[in-house]
Amino acid sequence: MKHLQLHNDIRQIPLLARFIETISREEKLDENLTMTLNLALEEAVANVMLYAYPKGTDGLVDIDAVIGRRALRFIVTDCGKAFDPTSTPEADTLSPAENRQVGGLGIHLVRTIMDEVRYERRDGKNILTMIKNI
């Protein structure tokens, strides 16, 4: 298991990329998988950083990576306001951009990249678990 803790400051996103790259290098994952994992994790963590905590409030985002033989499990935890991204409806990717509702593309991207995405609220914390089979 590997752990990374970030403040809800979007300028810390490069630390997340290094975290994922380190895991990928150690597990000998291919470059395409590394890039897609980085994209999904960056989207999930950036949303927490931007929306979980009241503006001007310092908060933490914890990222745990559990590395198994057949899957990578990433668990993103924060103490911000309750929000279940998995409850958002599927994004409309077929209509022209000008006719689409704003939002929802981030979780669509996460759902597309990861094999399983689930959310729970426990002990005042948002816990987003994302699993990628390898």
C-alpha positions as MATLAB code, in Angstrom:
seq = 'MKHLQLHNDIRQIPLLARFIETISREEKLDENLTMTLNLALEEAVANVMLYAYPKGTDGLVDIDAVIGRRALRFIVTDCGKAFDPTSTPEADTLSPAENRQVGGLGIHLVRTIMDEVRYERRDGKNILTMIKNI';
ca = [
       0.000    0.000    0.000;
       1.203    3.494   -0.807;
      -0.143    6.752    0.598;
      -0.119   10.383   -0.501;
      -1.671   13.323    1.329;
      -2.305   16.617   -0.441;
      -3.825   19.928    0.588;
      -6.838   21.095   -1.394;
      -4.572   23.229   -3.564;
      -4.664   22.505   -7.281;
      -0.966   23.402   -7.469;
      -0.258   20.095   -5.710;
      -1.538   18.019   -8.647;
       2.030   17.417   -9.958;
       2.713   15.508   -6.713;
      -0.148   13.183   -7.615;
       1.340   12.575  -11.064;
       4.705   11.678   -9.500;
       2.928    9.342   -7.061;
       1.226    7.485   -9.926;
       4.403    7.405  -12.009;
       6.330    5.897   -9.087;
       3.722    3.172   -8.640;
       3.682    2.491  -12.375;
       7.453    2.242  -12.553;
       7.621   -0.103   -9.540;
       4.830   -2.300  -10.917;
       6.206   -2.154  -14.470;
       2.935   -0.832  -15.902;
       2.908    0.265  -19.491;
       3.038    3.946  -20.384;
      -0.511    4.105  -21.774;
      -1.958    2.642  -18.594;
       0.085    5.081  -16.529;
      -1.259    8.028  -18.520;
      -4.887    6.893  -18.236;
      -4.560    6.208  -14.502;
      -3.060    9.659  -14.056;
      -5.941   11.217  -15.998;
      -8.613    9.469  -13.902;
      -6.921   10.197  -10.575;
      -6.194   13.789  -11.503;
      -9.838   14.341  -12.405;
     -11.126   12.801   -9.171;
      -8.622   14.571   -6.911;
      -8.953   17.945   -8.651;
     -12.730   17.817   -8.134;
     -12.213   17.223   -4.412;
      -9.703   20.075   -4.253;
     -11.998   22.483   -6.045;
     -15.389   21.601   -4.551;
     -15.219   19.612   -1.296;
     -14.162   22.403    1.037;
     -15.542   25.937    1.431;
     -13.547   28.497   -0.515;
     -10.537   29.686    1.463;
     -10.593   26.655    3.774;
      -7.580   24.379    4.001;
      -8.500   20.725    3.714;
      -6.724   17.475    3.054;
      -7.105   14.846    0.366;
      -5.711   11.397    1.096;
      -4.905    9.001   -1.719;
      -4.168    5.370   -0.963;
      -2.991    2.946   -3.615;
      -3.468   -0.740   -2.910;
      -1.521   -2.834   -5.354;
      -2.695   -6.356   -6.000;
      -1.758   -9.023   -8.497;
      -4.731   -8.361  -10.732;
      -5.899   -4.879   -9.813;
      -4.894   -1.472   -8.592;
      -7.235    0.130   -6.094;
      -7.088    3.873   -5.481;
      -8.983    5.279   -2.511;
      -9.496    9.049   -2.368;
     -10.675   10.312    1.021;
     -11.602   13.798    2.194;
     -13.497   15.415    5.072;
     -15.304   17.907    2.864;
     -19.014   18.257    2.267;
     -20.824   15.073    1.320;
     -20.916   14.455   -2.408;
     -21.412   11.191   -4.258;
     -19.983   11.595   -7.764;
     -21.229    8.122   -8.694;
     -24.836    9.298   -8.313;
     -24.514   11.809  -11.145;
     -26.287   10.771  -14.328;
     -24.281    9.544  -17.284;
     -22.850   12.425  -19.316;
     -24.379   13.188  -22.685;
     -21.477   12.678  -25.053;
     -23.573   12.420  -28.208;
     -25.238   15.835  -28.409;
     -23.369   18.824  -29.809;
     -21.323   20.570  -27.097;
     -23.504   23.694  -27.142;
     -26.583   21.577  -26.299;
     -25.032   19.659  -23.400;
     -25.496   20.370  -19.733;
     -22.386   21.708  -18.009;
     -20.552   19.230  -15.759;
     -20.413   15.480  -15.467;
     -17.594   14.857  -17.923;
     -15.036   14.289  -15.157;
     -16.894   11.398  -13.554;
     -17.684   10.104  -17.055;
     -13.950    9.990  -17.730;
     -13.285    8.216  -14.424;
     -16.051    5.676  -15.118;
     -14.672    5.048  -18.604;
     -11.078    4.513  -17.484;
     -11.633    2.544  -14.290;
     -13.232   -0.884  -14.092;
     -15.119   -0.113  -10.888;
     -15.989    3.144   -9.115;
     -17.855    3.334   -5.825;
     -18.543    5.934   -3.158;
     -19.396    5.858    0.501;
     -19.775    8.427    3.249;
     -18.371    7.113    6.524;
     -17.476    8.933    9.750;
     -17.867   12.342    8.104;
     -15.600   11.411    5.196;
     -16.125   11.015    1.471;
     -14.475    7.810    0.274;
     -14.166    7.257   -3.466;
     -12.748    3.873   -4.463;
     -11.565    3.348   -8.029;
     -10.363   -0.037   -9.241;
      -8.405   -0.771  -12.397;
      -7.859   -4.384  -13.406;
      -4.360   -5.077  -14.696;
];
